[in-house]
Amino acid sequence: MNADSILSKTDKGAEEIATRKYKLDPKLRTLLIMVNGTSTAAQLAQKFAGMDIQPQLAQLEREGYVKAAAGVAATSTGADIKKIRMEVSRALTDLLGPDAESMAMKIEQCATVEALRDFLEQRKQTLSSALGRKAPDFWSRTETLIRA
């Protein structure tokens, strides 16, 4: 795994965190929790100073709990991701009003388009429920922004 790879949880990884379905070893689970879609493998290694976590990261990737993308290739320019985050936050706030504030703040923390996509995908059911009949418009608008 490349040290510059930005790591994000897969659906399986998110499911393990939420339910402990796969009974992941506690040390691997701790590492999986730290994977946030914005940190590179090198940044995660710094958080675990004194430990070589590369084998554990490779295991999490091999077993389908995390996925890695090249840092530069997986990101838009800084201005692009800022614009996308702002537009997605605005779309959510337009539809939900003040109730969208905490979600909008979390959207603003996504450092890459992939991290934003993963964040929204993990919350799709909850957001769709909150948005009701407005959900298709939001998802269509969001997908257009993310693909642009």
C-alpha positions as CSV (number, residue, x, y, z in Angstrom):
1,M,0.0,0.0,0.0
2,N,1.3,3.4,-1.0
3,A,1.9,5.8,2.0
4,D,0.2,8.5,0.1
5,S,-3.0,6.5,-0.4
6,I,-6.1,8.0,1.2
7,L,-7.9,5.3,3.0
8,S,-11.7,5.0,3.4
9,K,-13.9,2.4,4.9
10,T,-15.8,0.1,2.5
11,D,-19.4,-0.9,3.1
12,K,-18.1,-4.0,4.9
13,G,-15.8,-1.8,7.1
14,A,-18.7,0.5,8.0
15,E,-20.8,-2.5,8.8
16,E,-18.1,-4.0,11.0
17,I,-17.9,-0.7,13.0
18,A,-21.6,-0.4,13.4
19,T,-22.5,-4.1,14.2
20,R,-19.2,-6.0,14.8
21,K,-20.7,-8.6,12.4
22,Y,-17.3,-9.9,11.2
23,K,-15.7,-10.1,14.7
24,L,-12.6,-8.3,13.6
25,D,-9.6,-8.5,16.0
26,P,-9.7,-5.6,18.5
27,K,-6.4,-4.2,17.2
28,L,-7.6,-4.2,13.6
29,R,-10.9,-2.8,14.7
30,T,-9.1,0.1,16.4
31,L,-7.2,0.8,13.2
32,L,-10.4,0.5,11.1
33,I,-12.1,3.1,13.4
34,M,-9.2,5.6,12.6
35,V,-9.7,5.3,8.9
36,N,-11.8,8.3,7.9
37,G,-11.6,8.9,4.2
38,T,-9.3,11.9,4.6
39,S,-6.1,10.5,6.2
40,T,-3.3,8.9,4.2
41,A,-1.7,5.7,5.2
42,A,1.3,7.7,6.3
43,Q,-0.8,10.0,8.5
44,L,-2.4,7.0,10.1
45,A,1.0,5.6,10.8
46,Q,2.0,8.8,12.6
47,K,-1.0,8.4,14.9
48,F,0.3,5.0,15.9
49,A,3.9,6.1,16.5
50,G,6.2,3.3,17.4
51,M,4.1,0.7,15.7
52,D,4.4,-0.7,12.2
53,I,0.8,-0.6,11.0
54,Q,1.4,-1.3,7.3
55,P,0.8,-5.0,7.6
56,Q,-2.5,-4.4,9.4
57,L,-3.6,-1.8,6.8
58,A,-2.7,-4.2,4.1
59,Q,-4.8,-6.9,5.8
60,L,-7.8,-4.6,6.2
61,E,-7.5,-3.8,2.5
62,R,-7.1,-7.4,1.5
63,E,-10.1,-8.5,3.5
64,G,-12.3,-5.7,2.1
65,Y,-12.7,-3.4,5.1
66,V,-10.9,-0.4,3.6
67,K,-10.0,0.8,0.1
68,A,-7.1,2.9,-1.0
69,A,-6.9,5.5,-3.7
70,A,-3.9,7.4,-4.8
71,G,-4.0,10.7,-2.9
72,V,-3.6,13.0,-5.9
73,A,-5.6,10.9,-8.3
74,A,-8.6,10.5,-5.9
75,T,-8.9,14.2,-5.1
76,S,-10.1,17.1,-7.1
77,T,-8.2,20.3,-6.7
78,G,-8.7,22.0,-3.3
79,A,-11.0,24.6,-4.9
80,D,-13.1,21.9,-6.5
81,I,-13.7,19.9,-3.4
82,K,-14.5,23.1,-1.4
83,K,-17.1,24.1,-4.1
84,I,-18.6,20.6,-4.1
85,R,-18.8,20.4,-0.3
86,M,-20.4,23.9,-0.2
87,E,-23.0,23.0,-2.9
88,V,-23.9,19.7,-1.3
89,S,-24.2,21.4,2.1
90,R,-26.4,24.1,0.5
91,A,-28.6,21.6,-1.2
92,L,-29.2,19.8,2.1
93,T,-29.8,23.0,4.0
94,D,-32.2,24.2,1.4
95,L,-34.3,21.1,1.8
96,L,-34.0,20.5,5.6
97,G,-33.4,24.0,6.9
98,P,-31.7,24.2,10.3
99,D,-32.0,20.5,10.9
100,A,-29.2,20.0,8.3
101,E,-26.6,21.9,10.3
102,S,-24.8,19.0,11.9
103,M,-24.7,17.0,8.7
104,A,-23.5,20.0,6.7
105,M,-20.7,20.5,9.2
106,K,-19.6,16.9,8.7
107,I,-19.8,17.3,4.9
108,E,-17.4,20.2,5.2
109,Q,-14.9,17.9,6.8
110,C,-14.6,15.6,3.8
111,A,-11.2,16.2,2.2
112,T,-11.8,14.4,-1.1
113,V,-14.7,13.7,-3.5
114,E,-14.4,10.0,-2.6
115,A,-14.6,10.7,1.1
116,L,-17.7,12.8,0.5
117,R,-19.2,10.1,-1.7
118,D,-18.5,7.5,1.0
119,F,-19.9,9.7,3.8
120,L,-23.2,10.3,1.9
121,E,-23.5,6.7,0.9
122,Q,-23.2,5.5,4.5
123,R,-26.0,7.9,5.4
124,K,-28.2,7.5,2.3
125,Q,-31.0,5.7,4.1
126,T,-31.2,8.2,6.9
127,L,-31.0,11.2,4.6
128,S,-33.6,9.7,2.3
129,S,-35.9,9.2,5.2
130,A,-35.4,12.7,6.5
131,L,-35.8,14.3,3.0
132,G,-39.0,12.3,2.2
133,R,-40.3,13.0,-1.3
134,K,-37.5,15.5,-1.8
135,A,-34.8,12.8,-1.6
136,P,-34.7,12.0,-5.4
137,D,-34.0,15.7,-6.2
138,F,-31.2,15.8,-3.6
139,W,-29.5,12.6,-4.7
140,S,-29.7,13.7,-8.4
141,R,-28.3,17.1,-7.6
142,T,-25.6,15.6,-5.4
143,E,-24.6,13.0,-8.0
144,T,-24.3,15.7,-10.6
145,L,-22.0,17.8,-8.4
146,I,-19.8,14.8,-7.5
147,R,-19.4,13.7,-11.1
148,A,-18.6,17.2,-12.4
